[in-house]
Amino acid sequence: MTRAVAWPRGRRATRVRTSLRRVVFLPSHPASLKEMLLLGEDLAAGSRYGCRFVIDFNCPAHWHEQIRAAGHEVIGSASLCTASSSPAAQTAPPKCQGSQNGFWKEFAPLRSLRNGWYASPIGVATRYARYRRKFRQAIDRADALLDKARPDLLIMPSDRLVGLETALVVRGRMRGIPSVVLPWALSDIKAVAMQRRMNPDWEFTFGMKRWVNRRVAEEFPGMVIPCEDGQPMLFLSGEAVLAAHREGILNPYPLAVGGGLADRVAVESPRTGQQIEELGVDPQRIVTTGRVSSDRVYRVLLAQGEYRTAFCQKHQLDPRRPILLCAVPQYGEHRLTSWQRHWEEIEWLLGTLRSVDNAQVVLSLHPKSNPADYQAVAQRHAAIIADEPIERLVPICHALVGGFTSTAVMAMGCGKPVVVLDILEQRLSIFDGCPGIAVVQRREEAQPTLKRLFSCPAYYDTLVEGHRQTADDWIRLDGRSAERTLALFDDLCP
């Protein structure tokens, strides 16, 4: 084994540029798709780039309609276009990573026998062969997509999801096609570890109980997620790491978004760039552009009075009363907990927000959430669900409340106090050292903190001042993020 990246051998093809540069986007999630659509608007306005979107996840039909309405082409399987995010699908029990359906979860002895089989040399060889076959199929799909789309540039949300994502980057590089990772969300190693621990067999799948995982951890140290409890785990199972390495599509530093495969990693801020550099990303590949969505925030911020008046008129709110904006946590959608507990926590959260005197509660849902599922609980607690994008809501609110969300960074740039409610006791360190963000880790402290924020001007001003001290390190809010991003593209596609 070797620690180096096994790049596929091959000669880069000589490519003839046309006057219109073809950009292919590969979103992996509705939130990344939303950010890419905003960038697509700016690219189309410049009349130099044509955009195509490869949809490789279960995507509601309205997203396909938005892409086509913007004049872009959709490339993807029709089976991945769902009619809607139905309540039935939304309320189904979440599935975690790995083979842990209800049958295996209920019958623990059978699961133990299965794990014992996969821990054996024959079992490891079987899983390795399956991953090899899966990754070869991803490479074949990548080649077919590149043949069909003929891109001049690939835009990715990350380069660490082994499969079509990494295959496109690697096979594109063989053809001389550069790739860029686009900033769209926060990333935290501890959160990655928590998602894997949602799997009841995580110690078997990712942990160090099996000899193959221990060997892989020695040979590929960049794949190891350090954990505070002294129980490290792999980013992928040992068999998946070995198979991806053999097929040449393994990212050597997956703990960092942009950790080794893409030609350039665009980041939101100098702080983000420093973080991924510390995780092993070559600083020569890091470019601080800012998020394209931040330009929309900037425009609204310059005319926030007008936007706020129009918003209050539309939703019949009192313009004299402050708006408490809630970025609704997506525990169920992201499979961080069961749907039953998800709705229990949402019920508690909205009840707490309703108790804040004089506040008008406005809910902003994650792109993955289905508004119809939240309508009843919102009505019970006199809250409204805004259909406006979050970029229009943050600048006009009085304060923001939510979980460990990237929306807090927008609020930081706008000087809006933020209260992070750590309902699931994640204890993430993302916002450590941010004096403008109050992280509440105990339930009983949530209501007093929010009431103090709306009743004590001195406390409010303290949080605003805290944002002024840290905002420049966290966000580029000058209306020029798209300009810097396009300059990066022009540099890669002369």
Buried (B, 14 or more C-beta within 10 A) or exposed (E): EEEEBBEEEEEEEEEEEEEEBBBBBBBBBBBBBBBBBBBBBBBBEEEBBBBBBBBBBEBBEBBBEBBEEBEBBBBBEEEEBBEEBBEEEBBEEBBBBBBBEEEBBEEEEEBEEBBEEBBEEEBBEBBBEEBBEBBBEBBEBBBEBBEEBBBBBBBBBBBBBBBBBBBBBBBBBBBEBBBBBBBBBBBBBBBBBBBBBBBBBBBBBBBBBBEBBEBBBEBBEBBBBEBEEEBBBBBBBBBBBBBBBBBBBBBBBBBBBBBBBBBBBBBBBBBBBBBBBEBBBEEEBBBBBBBBBBBBBBBBBEEBEEBBEBBBEEBEBEEEEBBBBBBBBBBBBBBBBEBEBBBBBBEBBBEBBBEBEEBBBBBBBBBBBBEEBBEEBBEEBEBBBBEBBBBBBBBBBBBBBBBBBBBBBBBBBBBBBBBBBBBBEBEBEBBEEBBBBBBBEEBEEBBEBBBBBBEEEEBBEBBBEBBEEBBBBBBBBEBBBBBBBBEBBEEBBE
